[in-house]
Amino acid sequence: VQLQASGGGLVQAGGSLRLSCKASGLNFKITDMGWYRQSPGSQRELVATISSGGSIAYADSAKGRFTISRDWPTRTVYLQMTGLEPEDTGIYFCNAQYRGTQWGQGTQVTVSS
């Protein structure tokens, strides 16, 4: 299983980014996917999930600002982030629930104030 995350970067507060996670080596149609964030000095925490059937859940901090989606033909999961805040800074990891928990390598998001 490979989860290739991209799209991170440096952005000013109030800005937007779109993260992408391209999955390979798994059956994307039956795999629940998600995004997690690990901020400096903190544990990895859930940001958003999307099930194989399209059900979506968000952390309270992401509601109203972030949108998770998935594209079945390209086996890609997206996280559209708007209204970014310095507290959103961290490494964002793609997650797949397929034969256990699978993690991608992460992409750094830095939001300056």
C-alpha positions in Angstrom: 0.0 0.0 0.0 1.2 3.5 -0.9 -0.4 6.7 0.0 1.3 9.7 -1.7 0.3 13.0 -0.1 1.0 16.4 -1.7 -0.3 19.9 -1.7 1.1 21.3 1.5 3.0 24.5 1.8 3.3 27.9 3.4 0.2 30.1 3.4 -0.9 33.2 5.3 -3.8 33.1 7.7 -7.1 33.2 5.9 -5.6 31.4 2.9 -6.4 28.1 1.3 -4.7 24.9 0.3 -5.8 21.6 -1.2 -4.1 18.5 -0.2 -4.2 15.3 -2.3 -3.6 11.7 -1.4 -3.2 9.2 -4.2 -3.6 5.6 -3.1 -2.2 2.5 -4.7 -1.9 -1.1 -3.7 -5.3 -1.3 -2.1 -8.9 -1.7 -3.1 -10.0 1.9 -3.1 -13.7 1.1 -3.5 -13.9 -0.6 -0.1 -11.4 1.5 1.8 -12.2 4.2 4.3 -9.9 7.1 4.0 -9.0 10.1 6.2 -6.7 13.0 6.9 -4.9 13.5 10.2 -2.7 16.3 11.5 0.3 16.2 13.8 1.2 19.6 15.2 4.5 20.3 16.9 4.6 18.8 20.4 1.2 17.2 19.9 -0.2 13.8 19.1 -1.6 13.0 15.7 -5.3 13.9 15.5 -8.2 13.3 13.2 -9.1 16.1 10.8 -11.6 14.4 8.5 -12.7 11.0 7.2 -14.6 9.7 4.3 -15.9 6.2 4.1 -16.0 3.9 1.1 -19.7 4.7 0.8 -19.0 8.5 1.0 -20.0 9.2 4.6 -18.0 12.1 6.0 -17.0 13.2 9.4 -15.0 16.2 10.6 -13.2 17.2 13.7 -14.9 20.2 15.3 -11.9 22.4 14.3 -12.4 21.5 10.7 -16.1 21.9 10.4 -17.2 24.7 8.1 -13.7 25.3 6.8 -12.4 22.0 5.4 -13.9 19.7 2.8 -12.9 16.1 2.3 -13.7 14.3 -1.0 -12.6 11.3 -3.0 -12.3 10.5 -6.6 -12.8 6.9 -7.4 -11.3 6.7 -10.9 -8.0 8.3 -9.8 -8.1 6.7 -6.3 -7.4 10.1 -4.8 -8.6 11.7 -1.6 -8.6 15.5 -1.3 -8.8 17.9 1.6 -9.8 21.4 0.6 -8.8 23.8 3.4 -10.1 27.3 3.6 -9.9 30.0 6.2 -6.6 28.6 7.4 -5.4 29.6 10.9 -1.9 29.3 12.5 -3.4 26.5 14.7 -3.8 24.4 11.5 0.0 24.2 11.1 1.4 20.7 11.2 2.1 17.6 9.1 -1.0 16.2 7.4 -1.1 12.5 7.0 -3.3 10.5 4.7 -4.8 7.4 6.3 -6.4 4.3 4.8 -8.2 1.6 6.7 -7.2 -1.4 4.5 -5.8 -4.6 6.0 -5.1 -2.5 9.1 -4.2 1.1 9.3 -2.0 2.5 6.6 -0.2 5.9 6.6 1.3 8.1 4.0 4.5 10.1 4.4 2.8 13.4 5.3 2.8 16.8 3.8 3.7 19.9 5.8 1.3 22.8 6.1 2.5 26.0 7.7 0.1 28.9 8.3 1.7 32.2 9.2 -0.1 34.9 11.1 
